[in-house]
């Protein structure tokens, strides 16, 4: 069947989008994507049929792979859909492109149009770039019924896969897979789920050298459960890159070793309390407390305290002096006087990449802890092309920015030299505050460079738990400073160069042809 596409504009109103946006090309494994076309309701137009043609194949101007065949679904029973694959020549397009054609037929009486959505799903091919989706409708105005074919098209963008990531490492029960759990009962089965674009994964338990799981799935069932509190270490791999994530699951009724003693009631010791092994003590009140062995404490209150090799999982409060040797405080440490810290200090456990790309929309972030925000404006892969990138951070009512891309300078004998240019800005962010980030490339340059936004929290918490990305409804973004547009500047230089060449033509009484004039203008501009 051959269809000649018309230039008549469509009568219906459409909205086209993709999930994700933009579509992500497949890398080691197939990456799925969706094209979503929404049709607005109207009482002024009748429509018998809508035909959507999606280019399929392996090239950059094609969207989905041919196998498996893309499929279309509708959210209404007013319309039905059929599908076929045709050559581009059958719709007056290039013959070397195949199209998956979805024909939507209106089943309503009188061909009325109510709002509905068509979702086309498939595996995105491996090459990034723009691709065009064609749409035809066989429609007529209500006031003057005369059905004819009209057409429009939509450009869909495919981009390279996002930066390597691992997040949302959590435990769940299979019956409630969307509700995370932190505590399970002894020997009760549960699942470990995570989100990542890695190609393979392994899970280790409590430092064991052999993984309990290895594979490509992003879920693992702990069938036998666990008997005691257990730390799971997730190792994600993508090519030469490796990322790690940890998760500790506690047990509400643990199976403890016989050497341990746990009492749930109140205990009183009238004389000297001596522990020769490790001890775990909760809710201690003493006028003078000295512990020289390995101990785990919770909520310690005393006039003076001397602790060596102790872990405090609650609040440590002393009204007098406190001496801590090799001690970990996992709760709150309140210091109302002077504090002197001697030795090495560990305050930063790692960071997280929040965003990357040549264009980063303004995003608000709530800080759950003190930390450092970093914007890194990088350079493009080609140092000989003009590029101007900017990374921006916003806090205390001010945008702070850095510039990257490429930079022009002078070499020997004042020759022109282009080279890479990198920029970085780092800001301290207090806990409980909201900050923003943004990145982009100037218009009118030859290539675009990447921008990266990082978050480095203070403390040993999981970096993913130390911040929260806010929606525009929660915190309205502050407009960032505008990016420069070099197009106008280059046009002005070209106009001045052309004017100068024409003056030379007039001075020498010789008219040049357009090609020679253009060559002289480019030489003048150094192109």
Buried (B, 14 or more C-beta within 10 A) or exposed (E): EEBEBEEBEBBBEBEBEBEEEBBBBBBBEBBBBBBBBBBEEBEEBBBEBBBBBBBBBEBBBBBBBBEEEBBBEBEBEBBEBEBEEBBBEBBEBEEEBBBBBBBBBBEBEEBBBBEBEBBBBBBBBBBBBEBBBBBBBBBBEBEEEEBEBBBBEBEBEBBEBEBBBBBEBBBBBEEEEEEBBEEBEEEBEBBBBBEBBBBEBBBBBEEEEEBEBBEEEBBBEBEEBBEEEBEBBBBBBBEEEEBEBEBEBBBEEBEEEEEEEEEEEEEEEEEEEEBEEEBBBBEBEEEEBEBEEBBBBBBBBBEBBBBBBBBBBBBBBBEEEBEBEEBEBEEEBEEEEEEEEEEEEEEBBEBBBBBBBBEBEBBBBBBBBBBBBBBBBBBBEBBEBBBBBBBBBBBEEEBBBBBBBBBEEEEEEEEEEBEBBBBBBBBEBEBEEBBBBBBBBBEBBEBBBBBBBBBBBBBEEBBBEBBEEBEEEEBEBEEBEEBBEBEEEBEEBBEEBBEEBEEEBEEEEEEBEEEEBBBBBEEBEEE
